[in-house]
Every structure is written in C-alpha cells, then in structure tokens.
Amino acid sequence: MRCAASLLGQALAGIAEDRAALERAVAYQPERGLAGHRERLAAWMTRLGMPVAPEAFVITAGGQHGIDLTLRALTRPGERIAADALTYPGLIGAARQAHLKTLAVPLDDAGMDMEALARLCAQQPPRLVYVTPDQNNPTGAVLSEDRRERLAALARQHEFWILEDGVQYLPEASAAPRSSGWPRSAPCSPSAPPRCWRAGCASAPCGCPRRCRSRWVRRCAPRAGWCRP
Ligand SMILES: Cc1ncc(COP(=O)(O)O)c(C=O)c1O
C-alpha cells in the first residue's frame, strides 16, 4: 500500500497540472461541501447498507468538527445529553462548549447499559445520546445487536437523537457496519489515513422526513463553511 504522503503528493501534483481543478480548489467552497464529494459519500454509505441522500451530508473538517456541528444543530444550551461513562474526550469538550450537561451511562463489554439508559429516560429523557457503536473510545467495547435495537426503541419512545460517531468506518470497508438499519444522526468521519488531510462528514438521519433533514442541514451548513476544497 502506498503511503499517505505519496498519495497526497500525487493528488496535489494532479491538481497543479489541471488549471480548472486548481481554480476550483482555491475558490470559495459551498458551505455544505462540494456536490461531487457528497455524491461519493452517499454512494459509499449506500454500499455500506445505509442509504443517505447526497443533500443530507455536510462535509466537515474531521470527526470532531462533525460532533461539534451536530451538537450545536440539535441541542440548545442547558440541555442534557447522555454518553457512555467512559467516552471520547472530544465529545465532553464539545458538549461543554455548547453549554450542555453530559450524563454518564454505565457500560460493559457489550457497550452502553440500556437498562440504565431506560431508567435515566424515565426520570427525564436526554435530548441526545452519543454512541460509538462499533468501537468505544477508550474501552473498545462494541455495542451488541440487541442493545442497538433497544437504543433505537428508546430513541423512538423518548424522542431523543442518536449521535452515532462512526470515526472508525473505513472508506474501503466492504462489510456492512453492524448498525445498518437503525436511526442515526451521525457525524461519520471517514478520516482514515491520510489523517493529515482531515476530512469527515455529518449526515442527517436516514429515515427522517425531508423537512427535518433540510432544517438539520440549514443549521449545520453555515458553521461547516471553513472554505476547504
Ligand atoms: C471516537 C472518536 N471520535 C472522533 C474523533 C475525532 O476525529 P478527527 O480526528 O477526524 O477529528 C476521534 C479521534 O480520535 C475519536 O476517537
């Protein structure tokens, strides 16, 4: 496999030789990211068993940016979100910046304890639940199939968002991720190597109505416009 630096060098050399591509690369970019990129991502997600329309994507500068945008689009300051008791520290930082209270849900080898989440919801449902179903950071726990089903059921019952962090999905992965077919409002960061070229995307939930999807994209897009090609 060629190293990331040589792939990046080759791509940049290709752009430098193509005047139209160079002009496109240095121009202001659409807030949501280039249509071509969003179409490629939509095709990739569809191949993975998660059909998402190109217009449901916002291209981000990596997974952390996707988390930040999604929290700010879907929550208001002062609201409560829930996450695994041991979770990605970037989530905690983004939640603090958005003035959200993060509730810790116990977890074990099969991921988040859904009975504990159910008890928490019975008191007062959080606005959003953050999960890294295919690999918790830092424990590595993988959310079991039955807990995924339970999470989806709880989300429907208590009307909270699921923020699925799919930072570990690889663009070339051939197997469908285990989470296909459940609701998602995912910052999904295909930021596999080359990580120096930080890119990611956030997608609106698969099955959500068109009006809700447009509202989500409208809220994210102005904050995503960091003008990168
Ligand atoms: C679970 C998780 N989400 C998000 C990120 C951030 O991704 P990025 O480096 O693309 O911003 C990381 C980085 O380690 C991570 O472990």
The ligand as an SDF file (V2000), in Angstrom:
LIG
                    3D

 16 16  0  0  0  0  0  0  0  0999 V2000
  -14.3740    8.3070   18.7900 C   0  0  0  0  0  0  0  0  0  0  0  0
  -13.7190    9.4490   18.0960 C   0  0  0  0  0  0  0  0  0  0  0  0
  -14.4900   10.3940   17.5140 N   0  0  0  0  0  0  0  0  0  0  0  0
  -13.9400   11.4450   16.8800 C   0  0  0  0  0  0  0  0  0  0  0  0
  -12.5710   11.5920   16.7930 C   0  0  0  0  0  0  0  0  0  0  0  0
  -12.0030   12.7980   16.1060 C   0  0  0  0  0  0  0  0  0  0  0  0
  -11.8290   12.5250   14.7530 O   0  0  0  0  0  0  0  0  0  0  0  0
  -10.9880   13.5530   13.8530 P   0  0  0  0  0  0  0  0  0  0  0  0
   -9.5490   13.3230   14.1520 O   0  0  0  0  0  0  0  0  0  0  0  0
  -11.3690   13.1740   12.4560 O   0  0  0  0  0  0  0  0  0  0  0  0
  -11.4320   14.9470   14.2270 O   0  0  0  0  0  0  0  0  0  0  0  0
  -11.7330   10.6360   17.3720 C   0  0  0  0  0  0  0  0  0  0  0  0
  -10.2920   10.7840   17.3050 C   0  0  0  0  0  0  0  0  0  0  0  0
   -9.5400   10.0710   17.8940 O   0  0  0  0  0  0  0  0  0  0  0  0
  -12.3210    9.5400   18.0470 C   0  0  0  0  0  0  0  0  0  0  0  0
  -11.5830    8.5980   18.6500 O   0  0  0  0  0  0  0  0  0  0  0  0
  1  2  1  0
  2  3  1  0
  2 15  2  0
  3  4  2  0
  4  5  1  0
  5  6  1  0
  5 12  2  0
  6  7  1  0
  7  8  1  0
  8  9  2  0
  8 10  1  0
  8 11  1  0
 12 13  1  0
 12 15  1  0
 13 14  2  0
 15 16  1  0
M  END
$$$$
